[in-house]
Amino acid sequence: MAIKSPLPSDAEKPEYANATDVEKQLEKLSAEIAALTKIVASFGTGKLDEASQQAKTLADEVAQRSSAAAADIKDRLTTVESDLENHIRTHPLASVGIAAGLGFILAILSRR
């Protein structure tokens, strides 16, 4: 009867990874991480560009709206001024009386 050795024979030895295998896997992993980094950076740049474009569009829209509002207010003030001038020309005595009354009220209020 043959006695079985506690050490495995060459055919039974499991294969272990060596330093070269680990280096190869690390190189592959490094390359994949570099590629992933480029993809994420590209995605971030795309989102940044998209946000920048939206901000520019919003700024342009706000500028246009504010210009339109300023022009509208200017037109309204011009109309009010014109109407007031016409009213003063057609009713000069009443306008002087109203102005005097408002001046008297403002003087009383400013004393307090």
C-alpha positions in Angstrom: 0.0 0.0 0.0 1.4 3.4 -1.0 1.5 6.2 1.5 0.0 9.4 0.2 2.2 12.5 0.6 0.6 15.5 2.4 2.1 17.8 -0.3 0.3 18.0 -3.5 2.0 16.8 -6.7 2.9 19.2 -9.5 -0.4 18.2 -11.3 -2.5 18.9 -8.2 -0.9 22.3 -7.3 -3.4 25.2 -7.7 -2.2 28.1 -9.9 -1.6 31.3 -8.1 -1.4 34.7 -9.6 2.1 36.1 -9.9 3.3 39.7 -9.9 3.1 39.9 -13.7 -0.5 39.0 -13.7 -1.3 41.5 -11.0 0.6 44.2 -12.9 -1.3 43.4 -16.1 -4.7 43.6 -14.3 -3.6 46.9 -12.7 -2.7 48.3 -16.1 -6.0 47.3 -17.5 -7.8 48.8 -14.5 -5.8 52.0 -14.8 -6.7 52.3 -18.5 -10.4 51.7 -17.7 -10.3 54.3 -15.0 -8.6 56.8 -17.3 -11.3 56.2 -20.0 -14.0 56.5 -17.4 -12.4 59.8 -16.2 -12.5 61.1 -19.7 -16.1 60.2 -20.2 -17.1 61.8 -16.9 -15.1 64.9 -17.7 -16.8 65.1 -21.1 -20.2 64.6 -19.5 -19.4 67.4 -17.0 -18.2 69.7 -19.7 -21.3 69.1 -21.7 -23.5 69.8 -18.7 -21.5 72.9 -18.0 -21.8 74.1 -21.6 -25.6 73.4 -21.4 -26.0 75.3 -18.2 -23.9 78.2 -19.6 -26.1 78.3 -22.7 -29.2 78.3 -20.6 -27.8 81.1 -18.4 -27.0 83.2 -21.5 -30.4 82.6 -23.0 -32.0 83.6 -19.7 -29.8 86.7 -19.4 -30.7 87.7 -23.0 -34.4 87.2 -22.2 -34.2 89.2 -19.0 -32.4 92.0 -20.9 -35.0 92.1 -23.6 -37.8 92.1 -21.1 -36.3 94.9 -19.0 -35.6 97.0 -22.2 -39.2 96.5 -23.3 -40.5 97.4 -19.8 -38.3 100.5 -19.7 -39.5 101.6 -23.1 -43.1 101.0 -22.0 -42.6 103.0 -18.8 -41.0 105.8 -20.8 -43.9 105.8 -23.2 -46.4 105.9 -20.4 -44.6 108.7 -18.6 -44.4 110.7 -21.8 -48.2 110.2 -22.3 -48.9 111.2 -18.7 -46.7 114.3 -19.0 -48.4 115.2 -22.3 -51.9 114.7 -20.7 -50.9 116.8 -17.7 -49.6 119.6 -19.9 -52.8 119.6 -21.9 -54.9 119.6 -18.7 -52.9 122.6 -17.3 -53.3 124.5 -20.6 -57.0 123.9 -20.7 -57.6 124.6 -17.0 -54.9 126.9 -15.8 -56.7 128.3 -12.7 -57.8 124.9 -11.5 -54.2 123.6 -11.9 -52.7 126.5 -9.9 -55.3 125.9 -7.2 -54.5 122.1 -7.1 -50.8 122.9 -7.0 -51.3 125.4 -4.1 -53.4 122.9 -2.2 -50.9 120.1 -2.6 -48.1 122.5 -1.5 -50.0 123.5 1.6 -50.7 119.9 2.6 -47.1 118.9 2.0 -45.9 121.9 4.1 -48.2 120.8 7.0 -47.0 117.2 6.8 -43.3 118.2 6.7 -43.6 120.2 9.9 -44.5 117.1 11.9 
